Amino acid sequence: MTEPRFWAIVPAAGVGRRMGGAVPKQYLDLNGRAVIDHTVERILLHPSIDGIYLALSEHDSWWAETEFADHPDLVRVSGGVERCHSVLNALQALATRADRGDWVLVHDAARPCVTRQDIDRLIHMLCDHDVGGLLGMPVHDTMKRTDAADRIVETVARTHLWRAFTPQMFRFGRLFDALQGALNAGYLVTDEASAIEWAGQRPIMIESRADNIKITRPEDLALAAYYLARQDDESTADWHTP
């Protein structure tokens, strides 16, 4: 029996409405490079990843100018209306190369600060798992639930609550079946774990570094720039440690 391969999918067809600009957030400048260049580099150069499928809008006019636009291990596919449609399109394209037992890591284009250590931990913790799982962080803040008028209805116990990050890692066949089944049933899942849960499986959470942030609002760019600079300092310190 051959060892499973590891593939990556990066859905990047969104327009980032909450950023409020004309340029999608994945193409904004971050420390002199596009956000998506940081993201793709972190995934593409990981030694375990066999290839990336990038889901882009058919009207995307920015990707051609990025650093990895012509990389031979990166395949462009058409994005969909929602993230789940983009991921399914990528899975359908990947079906010509992947076995059902291969692993697929789905990562947000707007998470440029994910570290190799986090990806290593995800792969190590899940490579023998029956279902798969995702990176995330336990919730530490007090959680409130409100009504439609933003009045507090209840305080939600934060015990066992997690913030879901990416990458999210599942077997190709299991993810394909679950995502297609959920969409056929009219369930527009917001992440891959939700599709797996819909199919009756229980993914596990793997604790991530807190700096694996998603750029959603304008102020997130400055925070991501700080985290990237700090990670560079950590790498330099590691290199010079005797």
Buried (B, 14 or more C-beta within 10 A) or exposed (E): EEEBBBBBBBBBBBBBEEBEEEBBBBBBEBBEBBBBBBBBBBBBEBEBBBBBBBBBBEEBEBBEEBEBBEBEEBBBBBBBEBBBBBBBBBBEBBEEBBEEBBBBBBBBBBBBBBBBEBBEBBBEBBBEEEBBBBBBBEBEEEEEEEEEEEEEEEEEEEEEEBBBBBBBBBBBBBBBBBBBEBBEEEEEBEBBBBBBBBBEBEBBBBBBBEBBBBBEEEEBBEBBBEBBEEBEEEEEEEEEEE
